[in-house]
Amino acid sequence: MEALTRPGPPPPVGAYAEERGLFRLLQNMLEELLIHKPDDPIQFMIDHLKRNNDDAPRICVLGPPASGKTTVAMWLCKHLDAIRISQETLLFKEILTLTKEAKAYKERKEKIPNALWANLIQERLSNVDCIKQGWILEGFPENQEQAWMLQSSGIIPRHVVALYAPDTVLIERNTGKRLDPFTEEVYHTTFDWPSDPLVQQRLVTPEDLSEHEMSKKLLEYHRNFPGVFQIYQKVLKSINADQPSMDVLSQVLTYVQTRHRSAAPFTPRILFCGPPGSGKSLQAALIAQKYSLVNICCGQLLKEAVADKTKLGELVKPYVDNGYPVPDNLVMRILAERLNALDCMTNGWVLCGFPRDREQGQQLQKSHIIPNRVFFFNLPYESIMERLSQRRIDPVTGERYHTTFRPAPTPEIQARLRQNPRDKEENIQKRVENYYRNVKELEDFYEDAFYVNADQDPHAVFEFIESCIIKPLPYKKIKSL
């Protein structure tokens, strides 16, 4: 009983936390605390907030030799304005404390120890440019030990891209690789030859492996990759590199711009907008039933207020009885009271019938009623007419029928069916015109909305809506406070 009467948090709290990414921020800070175990956690968190940019990309691009890691990493750096880190940049472009030691191993043709690589990467990523702009690790980690060392140093990628292709394709690619020493871009004599004659002239053959050595490297990669996959499997996406480069780059960019599912609490606040007859009420009922949300139809809510004879209901009654639009300020007061009720705040809600224009949307926002999923239903005019103008109601039972899709079962029922005046063609036309007169500005106001093709089977519509509710929204940088 106590749980039912205990008041919930103020309405703006949940929306504010979601909008500002507070749960993700706290999750990132907790990860840092558990990794570094500082003696003074408070000061550590203050320093972390001052120096870190949690919105910056943190990406690993992995793959066997000749899979296109360099091309992908360089392209991502240009697109995301991030810093590319590779074996070449660490050994020959950076002046780090451990660079000389690592080069000595290279000159002796000995394998550089995993711990040394991890320390080099940690030192480089601690620089201001990597913290502020983010980083792309090309070819790291190479094995499970390196991955564990990077994690223990607090280097945890948000996205790991693993390129793959048949070994025969990779060996063929390796023999045709050419390198531009000025830009470090990689070309191929068969698949990707530059059109600029000046670039063609300065291309050099990289010190790549013979076919035998290439085969050994591929074997080593295949031996090590399962261990790396085991660590990063929740943030790793495998992409086939044996396809046109632009297709590969497009898939990579799409993946690294997505957000992984957050552990933060999520309360659905869903808004359905659409012309009359587009199926908003049906879909709202289906979603509410499956996810135990509060289903709120604005028109029905006003009728309930009148029937319950509340103070607001008495003010609304003259408008409802005479068929006039209820003033926005009255609608907002009734809506705000309902949406701020404990069941809505706890379980979430799905609303249809309001707002109908941009001004009403702004009023919702000012009242701190901010939906986190908005859907616009699209339906051709002919389909709207077909759905609504043929609706009939049985005055005896209240059952609804449709002359085409759900005809009356007996001639007796058919004879007594009546049509709601709202469903006459001239009235439908007015309602549709009114909707389309205002919808463009409303769509601009809700710029992150989803668009639903309502001219299909209701179950297909439901599946699309459900998928949009479940998956995370595309990532956007948090606006400055």
N, C-alpha and C positions, 0 to 999 in steps of 0.2 A: 504493500500500500504506500509505503514511504517513497518507493521508487517512482510511483505514478504521480505523486504530488510534489516531489522535489523540483524546483524550477531549474531550467537549463541555462546555459550561458547566454549572454545577450546576442541577438541575431547577427550583428556584424562580425563577431569573433571568428566563426568558421570561414566565412567568405574572405575575411582579411587574411587569415592564415593561408588559405589556398592561393589567393591572388599574389601574395608576397613570397610564397614558397618557403614558409617558416618550418614546416615539417622536414622538408628536404635539407634545409640549412642545419637544423638540429641534428639530423641523421648524419650529415657530413662531419659536423663537429664532434659527435660522439665517436665516430670511426677514428678520427685523428687522436682523440684522447686515449682510446684503447690501444692504438698503435704505439704512441710515443710515451704514454704513462708519465706525464710531467708531474713534478713535485707540487707545482702550483697550478692546478687546473684552470682557475679563473683567469690568471694572467696569460696562460697559454691560449685560452679561447679568445681573449682580447687581441693578442698578437696575431692569432690566426685570422680573425675578421679584418684586421688592418692590412695584412699582407697578401691574403689569398683572394682569388677570383673564382668562386665556385661555379660560375657560368662558363668559364673557359673550357675549350675542348681538351679532353685527355684521351688520346686514341693510340692504339697499337695496330700497326699494319704488319701482319705476318704472312708467311708463304714460302714455298720452296724457291730455290734459285731460278731466276728467269721468269717468275710468275707475274712480275710487274709491280713489285712493292715500291720501287723508287718512283715510278710514274704516278702511282696512286698517291703516295705520300706527298710528292711535290704538288700535285694538283689540289689535294686537300689543303695544303698550306696556303696556296694562293686563294682558295675559296673561303677559308675560315680565318685567314690572317694569323695562323698559328706558326710555331717554330718546329722545324723538322730536325729530328735527332737520329743519326744513323752511325754506323761504324766509321764511315769516311769523315763525317763532320766532327765526331769526337776525337779522332786521331789526327786529322790534318787541318781542321779549320778552327779548333778551339785551343785556347791556352789554359789548361786546367792543371791543377796540382799533380794529378796522376797521369797526365798525358805522356810525359817522358817515359815513365815506367811501362805503360802500355805499348808505346812505340818500340821499346827495347825487345819486348816479346815478339812483336811483328817482324822486326829486323832479323831476329834469330830464327824466324819461321816456326815459332812455338805458339801453341794455343794460349790465348789470353785467358787467365782464370776468371771464372764466373764472378767471384767476389770483386775483382778489379773492375770488370764491366759494370757491375751494380753500383760501385762507388763512383765511377765516372759519370754514369747516368744521373745518380742522385745529386752530384755536385753541379752538373749542368742544369738540371731541372729546378734547382734552388735559386737560379738567377732570376732577376726581376722580369725579364722578357717572357720567360716560360710561365711564370706565375700569372702575369697579367694577360698574356695572349693565348696561353694554352700550348699544348705540345702534341706532336705526332711522332711516336717512336717507330722507326722503320726497322723491321727485322729483330726487334727485341720484345720479349725475352726469347732466347733461342731454345731454352730447355726449362724443365720444371724447377731446377735449382735456382736459375736466374729469376724465375717468376716469384719464387718464395722470398728471395733476397730483396727484390723490388718491393714486394708487399710489406715486408718487415721494415722497410725504410719509408713506408707511407706512400709509395708510388703505386696507385691503384687506378688503372684505366677505366673509363666509363664505357668505352666501346672498343671491342677488339674485332678487327676485320681479318679473316683468314682466307687468303686466295688459294685456289687449287686448280690443277690442270693435269692431264695425263703426262706421265714421265716422258713419253716419246715426243710430245709437243714441247715440253720444257727443254729437252736436249736440242731439238731443232731450233728453238728460239735462241738458245745460248750461242750457237755457232754464228748467228746473223746479227748479234748485238753490236751497236756502235754507240759511242759516247761523245757528247758535245762537251769539251773541256771547259767552255766558258759558262754554260748554263747548267751543266751536269745532267741535262735531259738525255734519256736513253731512246735510241731509235733502232730500227731493224731494217735490214737490207730488203726484206720481202714484205713485211706487214706494215711497217710504219716509216717510210723513207721521207725525209723532209723535202718540201718543195723549193725552199730557198737554196740557190746554188752556193752562196757563201757558207751556209751551215753545212752543206754537203762536203765542202772542201776541208773544213776543220774537224770533221768527225774522225775519231780514232778508235782503233780496236781495243777494248778494255782488256786488262790482264785477267781474262776469265779462264775457266778451267777447260781442260781437254775433255773429250767425251767420257773418258774413263774416270777422271777426277769429278766430273759433273755427276756421274752415276753414284760415286761414293758419297758426295754431298747430299744427293737426293735420298739415299738410304739413311744417312744420319738424320736428316730432317724428319723422315717418316718414323724413325725410331723415337725421336724426341717429342714430336707434336702431340701424341696422346696425353702425355703428362701436362703439357701446357693447356690443352683443351680441358682437362679435368679441373684446373684451377679457374679458368675464365669462361666456362661453359654457359653461365647465366648472362654474360654480356658479349658473347662471341657470335659472330655470324659468318658462315662460310659462303664465299662468292666464287662462282665459276669464272676463272680468268681466261678460259678458252672461248672467248666471244669478242666481238668488236669492243675496242677500248672504251668508247663512249658509253656503251651499255654497262660495262664494269664500273666506270666512274659514277654513272648515274645511280646504280644500286648502292654503291659505297656511300655516296653523299646522302641518299635517302635514309640509310641506316644510321649514320652518325648524327643525323639531325633529329632522331626520335628519342623520346625519353623512355627509360625503363619503368616498369610498374613500381609505383611508390608504396612504401609500407604505411604511409600516412592514412589516417582515417578519412573516408570519403563518403559524404552524404549527398546523394543525388538531388539536384535541384533542376528539374527538366522543364523546358518551355516548348510547347508545340504551337506553331503559327501556320496558317494555311487558309485557303479559300473554303467557303461552305461546301460540304460534301466530300472533302478530301480524306476523311477517315481519322481525324485527330482524336475524336472521342473514343473510337474503338481502340486505337493504339495506346491511348492513355490508360484505358481500362486494362489492357493486356499487360502493359509494363507495370502498372500499379499492383496487379494481382501477382505477378511473378516475383517482384522484388519488395513486396509489402510496403509500397509507397502510398502516400496520401494522394488520392486522385481528386483534383480540384478543377471543376468547370466553372468559369466565372459567372455565366448566366445562371447556372443551377444554384451557385452560392448566393446570388442576389435573391432568388426565389425563396431559398431556405431562410434568409434573414427576414423576409416579409412574412413567411409562414410562422416563424418563431416569435414574431411581434417584438423583436428587439428594438432598442432606441434607433439604431441605424436603419433597421428594417422599416420602421414607421416613416422615416425620411425618404426611403427608396420606393415605398409602396405606390405613391401617385404616378411615378414614372413607369413602373412595371405594369400597373393596371391600364394605363393609357397607351402603352406601346412606345413610349418615348425613350431615347437614350438616357441612361443614368449618368449624372455628372461625374467626371473623373475623380473629383476629390472624395465623393461618397464611395465610389468603387474601391479606391485606394485604401480608405479606412477599413472597409470590410475585408479586403484582401490581406492587408497588413496584419489585422487581428487574427485571421485564420492561419496565415503562413508563419506567424510567430508563435503559434500554439506548440505545446510540447511535442505532440505526435509528429508534426511537420519537421521540427528541428531535430528530432531524434531519428526518424525513419527516412526523411526526405520527402519530396513532393513532385508531382507532375501537374503542370498547369496548362490549360488551353482556354482560348476565348479572350485573353488579355495578355499583353498589350496589342492594340490594333494599329497603332501608329508610333512614330518616333517619340512624340511628346509623352505618351503613356509609358513607353520604355524608359525614358529619362525619369519619370516619376517613380517607377519601380526602383530604379537605381538609387535615387535620393532617399528612398525609404529603406535602403540597405537590403532590398530583395534582389539578389544577384544570381541568376541561373548559371550553372556551370555546364549545361548542355542546352543548346538551342537548335531546334529543327524547323525548317521551312518545308512544307508539303507543296509539291507542284502537281497540278492536275489540269489537263486540257479543258477548255470551256465546254466542249461537246460532252465529255465524260461527266462533268459537274451536272449538266442539264439532265443527262440520262439517269444519274443516280438520284437526284432530288425531285425532279418533276414527276417521277413515276412512284414516289413513295405514297403509301396509303396507311391509314390507321383504323383499327376496329374500335368503334366507340363503346362497344359492350365490354370487351376484354382488355382494351388498351394495347393489344398486340399490333406490332408494325409489320407491314408487308410491302412488297415491291412487285409491280406488274410484270417485270421481266425476270428478276433474279430470285424473288421469293413470292410467287403468287399465292393467293388465298387457297386453302385446301379444299373448300366446298363452295358451290354456287351461292348457298345461303350467306356465308361470310362475305363472299365477293359482293353481294348486293348491298350490304350495309356499310361497306368501306367508305371512308371520307378522306378528303385531301386537306392537309393543313394549309391555310392561306399563304404561309411563308413559302410553300413549295410550288406556288404558281410561277410560271415562267417569268412574268414581268418582275415579280418580287425577287426571284433568284438572280436575275440579271442585275438588279440594283445592288444587291449584296455583294455580288462578285465584282462589279465595277468599283464599289466602295473599298473593297479589299485591295484591289490592284492599284488604286489611286494612292494608297499609303504604304504599300509593302516595300517599295524600293528604298525609301528612307529608313524603314525599320530594318531591312537587310544590311544597310550600311552601318546602322547603329550596332547590330550584333554581327560584327565582322568575322567571328570565329564559328559561325553557325554551320550546321550540316544541312544539305539539301536532299530531300527525299522524293523519289519518283513514286507518287501515290497511285499511279495508274497501273497497278499490278496486283497480284494476289496479296491479300492482307498479311499472310504468313511471311512472304518475302519482304514486305515492308517492315514487319516486326523484327525479323532477323537483322536487317540493316541497322535499324535504330538500336537494337541491343548491342551490336558490335561497336557502334560509336559511343555508347555509354560505358562499355567495359574498357576499351583501349584508352591509353593516356592521350591527352591533347598534344598537338605539336608543340615543341619547346619554343618559348619566347623569353627573351631577356627580361628580368624583372625591372620595372621602372624605378628610377631613383626616388627615394623617400623625400 
